[in-house]
Amino acid sequence: MELFIGIMSGTSLDGIDAVLVATDGKHAELKASTTLPFATNLRQRLLHLAGGAAITAQQWGELDTELGQAYADIVLQLLSESGTSAEQVRAIGCHGQTVWHQPTGALPFSLQLGDANRIAALTGIVTINDFRRKDMALGGQGAPLVPAFHQQVLGDTKQVRIVVNIGGIANITVLAPGQAAVGYDVGPGNMLMDMWCKQHCGLPFDKDAALGRQGQVNPALLSRLLSEPWLAQPAPKSTGRELFSAPWLAQHLFDNISVADVQATLAEFSAQAIANEVDKWPVGELLVCGGGGHNPLLMQRLSALLPQWQVDTTNRAGVDMDAMEAMAFAWLAHQTLKGLPGNLPSVTGASRPAILGAIHLP
């Protein structure tokens, strides 16, 4: 097994995760991990951009460079903390920061920032990025990509096993014995809850669901949220901040709902969007990864909405729920260097399996 580094910063924009992984493509062992919060100013600029704000070419280039620097910094931090030299690492797989994801229409594309040339130059390690666009060039959604990794590390199951990654967006991977993996985005995970909590409490997220637990679900608001047409679209499908944004939420709100009640309703919306999709499959095991696994209200509601399912986190199956996505991009870097496919057409809708990513030498 060789050492790879995976870097992930998701749609929630809460920070950067980096992991050191030993993998041979069939197995993956987490050796070390670290996190780096975004600088406040950088996070705000990224949020504005992801929200559709117009910026100049100069600002665009500076953001790309600044993110590349931040990604290089976390790699150096991970190497230092783990006592690993750059020479021991085969490659870095860097997802980059998605600022716009447009999987449908006349000109589909997905755009991630974070200069991989800078990462490679500053770390001395081969760096692979731009994992989504080859899949999209082949007619796929370019997302989700993590189900291919789920299949490798969690696919050995004798019953239906669904892995739900609850980041900013929630996506599921359906693993069933003898069948090709199925995976797709199912709706907002933490994104709307984080947005509301930041707007009204000044906090980046609702720690321990403190705000959500104070409120009551508003049935009328919940019904409005669940009426979003995207939720009824068939897979393959993917989404992001481009749809589930502050303006989207604002157009569904009405007067005389308390801040806590909105938060409770947003948690219920995320839980029901997930449960509605899980319920379409034969009963089995539901394993949660991502930040949503730390939200006790969300986990409680998933268990209540899916009483016949065994609901737990991926920790129980031996994969750290907080490291899962970053581990997936370390694994994708391995696939790229070995000339092996990184996508699953049954998930993304691409016309064929493909080698993903662009390779940047130090």
Secondary structure, DSSP 8 states (H G I E B T S, - for coil): -EEEEEEE--TT-S-EEEEEEEE-SS-EEEEEEEEE---HHHHHHHHHHHTT----HHHHHHHHHHHHHHHHHHHHHHHHHHT--GGGEEEEEE--EEEEEE-SSSS-EEEEE--HHHHHHHH-S-EEE--SHHHHHTT------HHHHHHHHH---SS-EEEEEESSEEEEEEE-TTS--EEEEEEESSHHHHHHHHHHHS-SS-GGGTTGGGS---HHHHHHHHT-GGGGS-SS----TTTSSHHHHHHH--SS--HHHHHHHHHHHHHHHHHHHHTTS-S-EEEEESGGGG-HHHHHHHHHH-TTSEEEEGGGGTS-TTTHHHHHHHHHHHHHHTT-----HHHH--SS-----EEE--
